[in-house]
Amino acid sequence: MGRHNQSERRLVTRIEDNADDLMGPVLPAHLYVHVPFCSSKCAYCDFASESGASDETVSAVFQGIRSQLRRWSEPGPGGVVETIYVGGGTPSLYPKEVAGILEQARRLFTVRDGAEVTVEANPDSLTRDAVGILSEAGASRVSVGVQSFDDGVLRVLGRRHDAAAAASACRTVLEAGLELSIDLICGVPGQGMTSWAETLARAASSGARHVSVYPLSLEDGTPLQVAVDTGLVSQPDADEAADMMLLAEETLGRAGLMRYEVASYATDREHESRHNTAYWTRCSYIGVGPGAHGMLDAATARVLGLVGPSDEDTARVRYSNSRDIEDWLLGRGDQSEMLTSDEVVREDVMLGMRLVRGVAWSTVQSAGLTEVLESLAADGLVELVSDGVSRPGPNWRTTQRGWLLGNRVFSRIWNGA
């Protein structure tokens, strides 16, 4: 046996010995599970994932996830789970293992009837059998990483599937009676408006009740970023990407998919992502698995021992599990960030401005950010609107320009300037 395999076997045997370092006692209403494995890394991907993992490593990680879930459930008081989201990586590569995680979650926790249970999938691994296994385990929704219906664009992105496989995967989800969400990427070098318009048209007619549209972000160290830097691939055009975002809003809107968040479209409120909305509306959530993130209120964090007596100013804790699988299995490398009350209110306004409906005037006033929003309004980035219903006042929301320049808006709110 090689040294690498010996190390992996040691990790398997040490998971339970280190389980106490991976867990906590109180469960918020929203649960994220990260499966950090892919069949191959896409050219643009900087997510916490790896390809080529051995069966032993995969088994070790799923065992570690189960250990975390058990310990989150033990002391209580628990609560009711409203949403579960299994992301990655490519969870659809391991439908039986993911099904086991979902079934365990239902055994350990009180999962609300009708809870939103989403599993991410890539078209090349989303077989009819895989969808059936996930459906039987309680998945209600599948988020398919289509990215494009143009084979040339898919090759630039380093995707393993083609457009035909993407369309087939979408049909498979719908035929199983599950909700379909589609992810798309725009602003890809060489994509062009004609290609993007065709992708949008196919997404709009796919039967998906939810679509996410993300402009390409070049991340340091990724193959696509290296190809751009060396001139093998043209530099993405930010102005063209903005035009593509506008075309997405127009095309999807005509098909009844209305934008409700920076990058998210749904046919109605019922089909908006409840899990993702929890992130933007100051709900606590836990993240399980290597590379997963979580957010806890101060009371829960104190029970977990993440906040000590000297941290009396802490009002919220954000944490991230180590991205390194070996470190995560051994309880090393996790990080946490303590937020004060002032930082929490700024964060709440910042995240709330991701939503099309924006943030209540009264919330902005309470956070002491009225002057900041007025300054952003003077720059044409936000506006104060009334729907005739909101009380005690209207909402602050981004303008179209502010939506396209969202990072500028969010940065100024966070910095309070």
N, C-alpha and C positions, 0 to 999 in steps of 0.2 A: 504493500500500500504506500502511495506517495505521501510526502510530507503534508501537501495541501489537504488530502483526504483525511489524514490522521487528525489534523487541526479541526476539520469539520466534525468528525466523530466526537472529539472532545467537547465541541460547542453543544452538540446534541445532549450529551450526558450532563452538562452543567446548567442547562436551562432552568430546571426546577430549583437548583441550589441558589440561583440568582433571581428567582421570580420576585422576591420582595422588593428588589431594586427597580422593577419594571411597572409597579402597580400603584393603585390608590383606592380609597374606600367608597367614594361617593360618585354616583353616576348622574351627570346632567342629562337633559332630554335628547341630546343629539350625539351620535356616535360615528366617528370616522375610523375606518380600518384601512391601513395601507399595505398593499401587496407589492413588494418592490422588484418584481421580476418581469422581464420582457423576453420575447423570442429574439429580438435584436433592438439595439438603440437607434432611434430615428436621428437624422442628421441635425435636427434643431433642438434635441431634447437635453434639458439640464435637470430633469426631475430626479427624485431619489429612486433610481431603478438600476438594475443591472441585467445583462444577458449572459447566457451560458452557465447559469448556476447549476450545481450538481443536485441530484435528487436529495442528498443528505442535507444540503443547505436549505432547500425548499421546505423539507420536512421540519427542520429546526425552526425556521421562521414561523410556520403555521402553528407549531407547538408553542412557541413563544407568545404568539398572538392569543392563543387559547389560555395560556397562563395569565396574561394581563387581564383578559376578560373575566376570568374566575375571580381574581383578586379585586377587581373593581366592584364585583357583585357582593362580596362577603359581608362587610360590616353594616351595609345599609347607611342611611335609610333608603337609598335607592331613588325611586321615582319612576316616572313613566317615560319610556323611550318613544319619541315622536318620529325620528328619522334615523336611518342607518345608511351610510354611504361607503361602499367598498371601492376604493380607487387604487391607482398605481402609477407606474407599472401597468401590467395587463392582467387584471384578475380573471378574465375569461379564459386564460390559459389553464386555469386550475378550477374548473367548475365544481368538482366534487369537494375539494378542500374549502372553497368559498361557501358552498352549501353547508358544510359542517360548521363553519363559523356562524352563519346565519341561524342555523338550528340551535347552536349553543347559546347564542344571544337571546333567543326566545325562551330557552330553558332557564337562563340565569336572571333575566330581567323581565319586568312588566312592559311588554311592547304593545302599544296601543293598537286596537283594531283599525285597520286602514292606514297604518304607519307607512310612510314613504320609504321604500327600501330599494336603493339604487346600486347597480353594479356597472362599473365601467368595462367596456369591451372594445377590442379591435376586430375589424371584419375578418381577418385571416384566421382567427381562433373562435369565431362565434358560430359554431355549428348548431344544427337543430337539436342534437342531443344535449349540448351545453346549455342552451336556452331552456330546455325542458327540465334539466337538473336544477337550475337556478330558480325557475318558476315554482317548482315543487317545494323548494326550501324557503319560499316566501318572498322572493324578489318581486317587486311590483313595477320596476322601471329599469331600463337598460340605456346607458349613455354610450353611444357608438362613436368612436373616433374616426369619423369619415375623413375629415380635413379637406378633401376636395373630391369632386367627381371627374377630374381631369387627370389622366394617367401620367402626363408629362409633369404636372405639378407634384403629383405623388412621388415621382422618382426624385425630384429635387429635394423633397422633404425626407427621403429615405424610408418611405412607408413600404411595408411588405405586401399590401393589397393593391388591387387595381379598382377602377370605378365599378366594374361589374360585381366584384366581390362586395363592395360597399353597399350597392343597391340590394344585393341578395341578403346581406346581413340585416338590413333594415326590414325587409319583408319577413325574415325569420322571426324577428322580435314581435312584429305586429300579428303574425299568424299564431304566435303563442299566447296572444291576448295581453301582452305587457305594454306598458307605456314606452314610447320611443323618444329619446332625445338624441340630437345629432350635434357633434362638434365640428366646426369649420375653421380654417385658417385663411386669412387674406394677407395681401402684401408680400407674397412669396416672389422672389426674383423670377422674372419671366412669366409670371402668371397672366397678366393682362386683364383688361376689363371684360373682354368677350368671354374668356374662360371663366372668370368669376361670376358673370351673369348667368352662365349655363349651370354652374354649381349651385347658385342660389335657387334657380328655377327647379332643379331636381330636388333640392332639399325641401322646397316649399310644397312640392307634389308628392313627397315621400310618405306622407301619413304621420310624420313626426308632429307631436303637439308642443315640442320644446326644441329650440335651436340655440346654440351658443356660437358666437362669432368672435374670434380673437385675431388681432393683427399680429403678424409674426414678430417675435422678439429674438434678436441674435444674442445668444448667451456665450460668454467667453469660454473657449476651450471646446466648443461643440464642432463637429465636422463642417457644418454649414458655415459657421463663423470663420473657420480657417479657410474654407473655399472662397468666401467673400474677400478676406484679407489678402489672399494670394492672387486674386483676379480670376479665378476659375468660374466664379458665379458673380453676377452683377450685384451691386449694392441695393438693398431694398429701398424703394422710394416712399418716403413718409407721406408725401402729398397724395400719391396714388393709393396708399393704404387708407388714408382718410376718405378719399372718394369711394373706395370699396365699402367702407363702413356705412357711408351714407346710402349707397346702393342697396346694401343689405337691409337697412331700416325700411327703405322704400319697397323693395321687392317682397320681403317677408311680411311687411305690413299689409300689402295688397292681398296676400294669401291668408290673412287673419292671424298672423303671428306677430304680436305687438311687443315692442321692446319694453321691458320693465326694469332693466338694470343695464349697466354699462355694456355688457356683452351678451345679455340673455333675452330671449324672445319666447313668448308662450301664447297659446291660443286664448287663454283666459286665466284668471287667478288660480283656479283649481289645478292648472298644469304648470304653474311656476314651480321652480325647484324649492321645496320647503327647506331642504337641508342647507343649500347655499344661502337662502334668505336668512337663515339663523345666523350665519357668519356676519351678515350686514346689519343685523338688528340686535346686537349686543346680547345674544343668547350664549350661555356657556355650552361648551362641547368638549368631548375628549377625543384624543387621537391615539390610536393603538397601532403598533407596528413601527418598523424602522423608517425614519424620516417623517413620521406623522406629527402634526401640530395639534395643540389643544388650547383652550382658553377657559379659565376658572375664575369665579368670583372669589373675593378675599376669604370669605368664610370657609368655602370648600378647600381653598389652598391651605388655610391654617390647619384644617383637619389632616391634610396630607403631609403636613410638615414642610411645605414649600415656603411658608411665611413664618418667620420667627417673631419673638417678642420685640426685637429691635426694628421690625419692619411694620410699625404701627401705621405708617402713612400709605401702605399698600392697599389698593382698592381692587386690583385685578391682576391676575398672573397669566401670562402667555408662556407656553412651553413648547419645546420641540424635541422629539426623540432623535437620537443620533442617526444620521444617514448611513453610517457604516454598519453593516449587518453584524459583524463580529462584535463591535463595541456595544451595539444595542443588545445583543444576546447576553452579554456579560454585564449589562447595567452600567455602561460607561458612556460618556460623551453627551448626555442630555443637557439641554440648556433651558434657562427660564429668564423671563423679563418681568420685573415688577413695575406696575403702572400706578401712579398716584391718582387721587380723585380728579385733579385738574387734567391729567393726561387721559383719563378715562372719558371725561365729557368731550374732550377734543376728538378722541378716537371715535366716539359714538356719532358725532356730527360728520366726521370725515367718511366713515363707512356708510352712513345713511345717505350721503350725497351720491353714492353709487346708484341708488334707486331713482327711477324716473320720477316717482312721486316726491322725492326729496325729503327734507327734514322740517318738522314743524317750526314755525317762527318762534314759538315759546321755548322750544328746546335749544335753539341757537342763542336766544336771549339768556336763558339760564346758564349756558356754558360760557357766557361772556364773549361770544364770537360775533356779535352783531356788526361791529365795525369792520371785522375781517370780511364778512359776507358782503357788506356794503361796498368795500373796496373791490372785491371780485366782481360785483355787479357793475361798478364803474368801468371795469375792463371788459365787460360784455361776456363774462364767464358764468355768471349765475343770475337768477332772477327771482323775484318774490311774486308768487302767484296765489290766487285764491280760487278754490273750487266751489265756493258758496256754501260749503258744508263744514270745513275745518274750523274748530274753535279751540283756543281763544283767538287764533289768527291764521293767516295763510302759511304756505310752505315755501321755504327756500329750495330751489332745485337748479341744476345746471342748465344753461342754454345749450343749443346745438354745438356752438363753438366750445363751450365748457366741457361738454361730453367728449368731444374729440381731443381736448387738451386736459383730460381728467387728472393726469399726474400733477399738473401745475396747480389745479384746484385743491387736490388732496394735500399736497405739500404745504400750501399756504395755510390751510385750516389746521393741520397738525402743528405747524410752527407758530400758529396764532398771529400771523403777520401778513 
